[in-house]
């Protein structure tokens, strides 16, 4: 799930708009949203550069130096980076550790985040080619009880799920952070069966990123194939592509090879266990390695000798990468089917970020230049997610013969916002200490209280909604450091009110 990250669960044009991805409602959702926000920021700024691409032999030494520098600045625990062409692997490098001081290697396993969506789209298109699903058919043809009682649901097609235009809201795709939910064999279909009319916030046809779309696709895959999602992915996607490390169920994974996820709190990476919700695997919880991703991305590039292993018709392969609805008004970035089409430094790319809250990822295809890039990390956080995007985008620039862009401005903005959130409660505490014995009229004592209340309202109510599009409870679950700072601001505001009406720092009234 990065954005993600990655999440998050990927995620609008500027850093202050609502991102998309996973999340009480879900930490993975929020991380995916942040991941997608930063990802779109990178693409938006990159699109303003002059087109100047040219095919060159990759400068592997330059790539090494570039990525090593960004990895050091990101303070991520571990990163796995690969470059492929249609013929296969061109470059791989692991940085940092996966778990217990074990270096990141080609066979290290990572949870993907929302980059899982492209796999689910691939499986769906395979079933379309096999005649078991139809893109324009209503979902209710295959799932008759889908959002029972809602006229809007009758207009939701398989294609609208793939293109994120079903009308299912972003909030509908959030998963409770404290629990993985149902873990039985019917987890995906049972979750979809529980979706109610309130999950629809608009008619089908308008873009809104929601993990719920891809969970419903998971249920369609199970219904149309007669297999569980994990069984289908193993038989029809992983095995044909010889992706022997990849899994769609945590229970099938060798935990000694699975990297430990990390969450950054107060600038420090901590090992963290996020729930692994089986129902949300189609939207963001596939597990794979660099060795497998090399095969997966290479098969999608023009002229690949392994393209047949995708088991897709030429028209479906093109449709998989073909941009659909604009992600923002007037935007050139368009949501395809588990992919996003955009222009990076004048070069058309097909990409997607992912973030689960403790893992993050990003995939990029450059079909015109026959390059594929992936970046995986076993960490996530507000201060580090942007570096993952910069690594991926910088690699693309180097591969097409351009100087990588410096995203220092994005990192400075992120750090400034983070610092402000951390500093405001400290300033409140200092002011409260200096004001503790203040006397005078009630009016004279109330105006400082108003400042405390304004700070608390900003951090608890306005900041999470404005920047991340989430309630305060999700902020606490996803970014504990910023959540604690906001909570401290609220406590100090209550203390200030107490001082006014009780007249002493430790009131007895």
JORA-V191099 format. One record per helix or strand of 2 or more residues. SS is the DSSP state (h for helix, s for strand). FROM is the first residue (numbers start at 0). TO is the last residue. If there is no record, write none. Layout:
# JORA-V191099
ss=(SS/SS)
from=(FROM/FROM)
to=(TO/TO)
This chain:
# JORA-V191099
ss=(h/h/s/s/s/s/h/h/h/h/h/h/h/h/h/h/s/s/h/s/h/h/h/s/s/s/s/h/s/h/h/h/h/h)
from=(26/59/77/87/101/108/113/138/151/157/170/186/196/210/228/249/261/267/277/286/289/306/313/333/339/346/359/366/370/384/407/441/471/479)
to=(45/73/84/98/102/110/128/140/154/161/172/192/198/224/237/251/264/270/283/288/297/309/320/334/343/354/365/368/376/398/434/467/477/501)
